[in-house]
Amino acid sequence: MPASKAYPDQQKNKNSVHDLRVKKTRKALIEAFIELSETRTPEDITVGDICEKAMVRRATFYNHFADKYEFFEYVMDKMQRDTNVELNAHPGDITMAEYCVNICRAYLRNYKRHPKMVARLMNSKTRSYSDLLIKQATDAIRLKAKVDQERGIKTEIDAQVLATFIGGAIPNTLT
């Protein structure tokens, strides 16, 4: 999968105490966003709302992010990275059909954890969550097809057709 945008918490830091503070701050901000997005759209959530819920000063927020849109992008990228880890743990050890089922399960688990948030993100005007899901599923299936091809395993269905089908089905199912 292509690498997502690099944020400070993904880079090596000489000062592990600072790194821990960054991780704790970002975790608190994300948890606050998730809680707020259960009742409001991302467009209706302000930096002040996020900071108040996370018990983080606005200045601290702006030390990490330029604005709420960069923060929303970070949240979606983090969700994508977390799902990628789950999907790509052992792509060569299972069949393409099992892999596609795992993709669907991963997204449905995320939806089950935060149904209102996912629904609001799917209908958000900010970076399209459904576009992210389509791209992520497509990239995952292409990776699996490449791994299979390198192992000499033939897939019954063209990987691009399968990627388009699964990638389009997931967001349409969640909305």
C-alpha positions as a Markdown table, in Angstrom:
| # | Residue | x | y | z |
|---|---|---|---|---|
| 1 | Met | 0.0 | 0.0 | 0.0 |
| 2 | Pro | 1.2 | 3.5 | -0.7 |
| 3 | Ala | 2.5 | 5.3 | 2.4 |
| 4 | Ser | 0.2 | 7.8 | 4.0 |
| 5 | Lys | 1.2 | 11.3 | 4.9 |
| 6 | Ala | 3.9 | 11.4 | 7.6 |
| 7 | Tyr | 2.9 | 13.1 | 10.9 |
| 8 | Pro | 5.2 | 13.8 | 13.8 |
| 9 | Asp | 4.0 | 10.9 | 15.8 |
| 10 | Gln | 5.2 | 8.5 | 13.1 |
| 11 | Gln | 8.7 | 9.8 | 13.0 |
| 12 | Lys | 11.5 | 8.7 | 15.3 |
| 13 | Asn | 12.0 | 11.1 | 18.2 |
| 14 | Lys | 15.2 | 11.3 | 20.3 |
| 15 | Asn | 13.2 | 12.4 | 23.3 |
| 16 | Ser | 10.9 | 9.5 | 24.2 |
| 17 | Val | 9.1 | 11.5 | 26.9 |
| 18 | His | 8.1 | 14.0 | 24.2 |
| 19 | Asp | 7.1 | 11.2 | 21.9 |
| 20 | Leu | 4.8 | 9.8 | 24.6 |
| 21 | Arg | 3.2 | 13.2 | 25.2 |
| 22 | Val | 2.6 | 13.5 | 21.5 |
| 23 | Lys | 1.0 | 10.1 | 21.3 |
| 24 | Lys | -1.2 | 10.8 | 24.4 |
| 25 | Thr | -2.3 | 14.2 | 23.1 |
| 26 | Arg | -3.2 | 12.8 | 19.7 |
| 27 | Lys | -5.0 | 9.9 | 21.2 |
| 28 | Ala | -7.0 | 12.2 | 23.4 |
| 29 | Leu | -7.9 | 14.4 | 20.4 |
| 30 | Ile | -8.9 | 11.4 | 18.3 |
| 31 | Glu | -11.1 | 10.0 | 21.1 |
| 32 | Ala | -12.7 | 13.4 | 21.5 |
| 33 | Phe | -13.4 | 13.6 | 17.8 |
| 34 | Ile | -14.9 | 10.2 | 17.7 |
| 35 | Glu | -17.2 | 11.0 | 20.6 |
| 36 | Leu | -18.2 | 14.3 | 19.1 |
| 37 | Ser | -18.8 | 12.8 | 15.7 |
| 38 | Glu | -21.4 | 10.5 | 17.2 |
| 39 | Thr | -23.7 | 13.5 | 17.3 |
| 40 | Arg | -22.3 | 16.0 | 14.8 |
| 41 | Thr | -20.9 | 16.1 | 11.3 |
| 42 | Pro | -17.2 | 16.9 | 11.0 |
| 43 | Glu | -18.1 | 20.3 | 9.5 |
| 44 | Asp | -20.0 | 21.1 | 12.7 |
| 45 | Ile | -17.2 | 20.2 | 15.0 |
| 46 | Thr | -14.9 | 23.0 | 15.9 |
| 47 | Val | -11.3 | 23.0 | 17.2 |
| 48 | Gly | -12.6 | 24.4 | 20.4 |
| 49 | Asp | -15.1 | 21.5 | 20.8 |
| 50 | Ile | -12.3 | 18.9 | 20.2 |
| 51 | Cys | -9.9 | 20.7 | 22.6 |
| 52 | Glu | -12.6 | 21.0 | 25.3 |
| 53 | Lys | -13.6 | 17.3 | 25.1 |
| 54 | Ala | -9.9 | 16.2 | 25.0 |
| 55 | Met | -8.9 | 18.6 | 27.8 |
| 56 | Val | -6.1 | 19.9 | 25.5 |
| 57 | Arg | -5.3 | 23.6 | 25.0 |
| 58 | Arg | -6.0 | 25.1 | 21.6 |
| 59 | Ala | -2.3 | 26.1 | 21.4 |
| 60 | Thr | -1.4 | 22.5 | 21.8 |
| 61 | Phe | -3.8 | 21.5 | 19.1 |
| 62 | Tyr | -2.2 | 24.0 | 16.7 |
| 63 | Asn | 1.3 | 22.7 | 17.6 |
| 64 | His | 0.1 | 19.4 | 16.1 |
| 65 | Phe | -2.2 | 20.5 | 13.3 |
| 66 | Ala | -2.6 | 23.6 | 11.1 |
| 67 | Asp | -6.4 | 23.4 | 11.3 |
| 68 | Lys | -9.4 | 21.1 | 11.8 |
| 69 | Tyr | -9.2 | 19.8 | 8.2 |
| 70 | Glu | -5.6 | 18.6 | 8.6 |
| 71 | Phe | -6.7 | 17.0 | 11.9 |
| 72 | Phe | -9.7 | 15.2 | 10.2 |
| 73 | Glu | -7.3 | 14.0 | 7.5 |
| 74 | Tyr | -5.0 | 12.7 | 10.2 |
| 75 | Val | -7.8 | 10.8 | 11.9 |
| 76 | Met | -8.8 | 9.2 | 8.6 |
| 77 | Asp | -5.2 | 8.4 | 7.7 |
| 78 | Lys | -4.8 | 6.8 | 11.1 |
| 79 | Met | -7.9 | 4.7 | 10.6 |
| 80 | Gln | -6.6 | 3.7 | 7.3 |
| 81 | Arg | -3.2 | 2.7 | 8.7 |
| 82 | Asp | -4.8 | 0.7 | 11.5 |
| 83 | Thr | -7.0 | -1.2 | 9.0 |
| 84 | Asn | -4.0 | -1.7 | 6.7 |
| 85 | Val | -2.1 | -3.4 | 9.5 |
| 86 | Glu | -5.0 | -5.7 | 10.1 |
| 87 | Leu | -5.5 | -6.5 | 6.4 |
| 88 | Asn | -1.8 | -7.0 | 5.4 |
| 89 | Ala | -0.7 | -9.1 | 8.3 |
| 90 | His | -0.4 | -12.3 | 6.2 |
| 91 | Pro | -1.8 | -11.6 | 2.7 |
| 92 | Gly | 0.0 | -14.6 | 1.1 |
| 93 | Asp | -1.3 | -17.1 | 3.6 |
| 94 | Ile | -5.0 | -17.1 | 2.5 |
| 95 | Thr | -7.0 | -17.3 | -0.7 |
| 96 | Met | -8.2 | -14.2 | -2.5 |
| 97 | Ala | -11.7 | -15.1 | -1.6 |
| 98 | Glu | -10.8 | -15.3 | 2.1 |
| 99 | Tyr | -8.9 | -12.0 | 1.8 |
| 100 | Cys | -11.9 | -10.2 | 0.3 |
| 101 | Val | -14.0 | -11.5 | 3.2 |
| 102 | Asn | -11.4 | -10.2 | 5.6 |
| 103 | Ile | -11.6 | -6.8 | 4.0 |
| 104 | Cys | -15.3 | -6.7 | 4.4 |
| 105 | Arg | -15.1 | -7.9 | 8.0 |
| 106 | Ala | -12.5 | -5.2 | 8.9 |
| 107 | Tyr | -14.7 | -2.4 | 7.6 |
| 108 | Leu | -17.8 | -3.9 | 9.2 |
| 109 | Arg | -15.9 | -4.2 | 12.6 |
| 110 | Asn | -15.0 | -0.5 | 12.3 |
| 111 | Tyr | -18.6 | 0.4 | 11.5 |
| 112 | Lys | -19.9 | -1.7 | 14.4 |
| 113 | Arg | -17.5 | 0.1 | 16.8 |
| 114 | His | -18.6 | 3.5 | 15.7 |
| 115 | Pro | -21.7 | 3.4 | 13.5 |
| 116 | Lys | -22.8 | 7.0 | 13.9 |
| 117 | Met | -19.3 | 8.3 | 13.3 |
| 118 | Val | -18.8 | 6.2 | 10.2 |
| 119 | Ala | -22.2 | 7.2 | 8.9 |
| 120 | Arg | -21.4 | 10.9 | 9.4 |
| 121 | Leu | -17.9 | 10.5 | 7.8 |
| 122 | Met | -19.5 | 8.8 | 4.8 |
| 123 | Asn | -21.7 | 11.8 | 4.2 |
| 124 | Ser | -19.1 | 14.4 | 5.1 |
| 125 | Lys | -18.0 | 17.2 | 2.8 |
| 126 | Thr | -14.4 | 17.0 | 4.0 |
| 127 | Arg | -12.0 | 14.4 | 2.5 |
| 128 | Ser | -14.4 | 11.7 | 1.4 |
| 129 | Tyr | -14.3 | 8.7 | 3.7 |
| 130 | Ser | -16.0 | 6.6 | 1.1 |
| 131 | Asp | -13.2 | 7.5 | -1.4 |
| 132 | Leu | -10.7 | 6.5 | 1.2 |
| 133 | Leu | -12.5 | 3.1 | 1.7 |
| 134 | Ile | -12.6 | 2.5 | -2.0 |
| 135 | Lys | -8.9 | 3.3 | -2.5 |
| 136 | Gln | -7.9 | 1.3 | 0.5 |
| 137 | Ala | -9.8 | -1.8 | -0.5 |
| 138 | Thr | -8.6 | -1.5 | -4.1 |
| 139 | Asp | -4.9 | -1.2 | -2.9 |
| 140 | Ala | -5.3 | -4.1 | -0.6 |
| 141 | Ile | -6.7 | -6.4 | -3.3 |
| 142 | Arg | -4.0 | -5.3 | -5.7 |
| 143 | Leu | -1.3 | -6.1 | -3.1 |
| 144 | Lys | -2.9 | -9.5 | -2.5 |
| 145 | Ala | -3.0 | -10.2 | -6.2 |
| 146 | Lys | 0.7 | -9.2 | -6.5 |
| 147 | Val | 1.7 | -11.5 | -3.6 |
| 148 | Asp | -0.3 | -14.3 | -5.2 |
| 149 | Gln | 1.2 | -13.7 | -8.6 |
| 150 | Glu | 4.7 | -13.8 | -7.1 |
| 151 | Arg | 3.9 | -17.2 | -5.6 |
| 152 | Gly | 2.5 | -18.5 | -8.9 |
| 153 | Ile | -1.1 | -18.5 | -7.7 |
| 154 | Lys | -3.7 | -17.7 | -10.2 |
| 155 | Thr | -6.8 | -15.7 | -9.2 |
| 156 | Glu | -10.1 | -16.9 | -10.8 |
| 157 | Ile | -11.3 | -13.3 | -11.1 |
| 158 | Asp | -9.3 | -10.4 | -12.5 |
| 159 | Ala | -7.9 | -8.4 | -9.5 |
| 160 | Gln | -8.9 | -5.1 | -10.9 |
| 161 | Val | -12.5 | -6.2 | -11.4 |
| 162 | Leu | -12.6 | -7.7 | -7.9 |
| 163 | Ala | -11.0 | -4.5 | -6.4 |
| 164 | Thr | -13.6 | -2.3 | -8.1 |
| 165 | Phe | -16.4 | -4.6 | -7.0 |
| 166 | Ile | -15.3 | -4.8 | -3.3 |
| 167 | Gly | -14.1 | -1.2 | -3.1 |
| 168 | Gly | -17.5 | 0.0 | -4.4 |
| 169 | Ala | -19.6 | -2.4 | -2.4 |
| 170 | Ile | -18.2 | -1.4 | 1.1 |
| 171 | Pro | -19.1 | 2.3 | 1.1 |
| 172 | Asn | -22.5 | 1.6 | -0.5 |
| 173 | Thr | -23.3 | -1.0 | 2.1 |
| 174 | Leu | -22.3 | 1.4 | 5.0 |
| 175 | Thr | -24.4 | 4.3 | 3.7 |
